[in-house]
């Protein structure tokens, strides 16, 4: 935004634009999270073991391990 000051008439339009952008970004995040979930569900995992958890080197899925 290049303007330093937004008058009262423009505020409503700016807020609406920002709300629409947030909505689009949230939808994009949900879509990307679904893609990650699908990849992780179909991955033939190769885990690296760490203390308390393991992480797949292919899909980055993390399993917490409690013993």
Secondary structure, DSSP 8 states (H G I E B T S, - for coil): ---S---HHHHHHHHHHHHHHHHHHHHHHHHHHHHHHHHHHH----EEEETTEEEETTT--EEE---
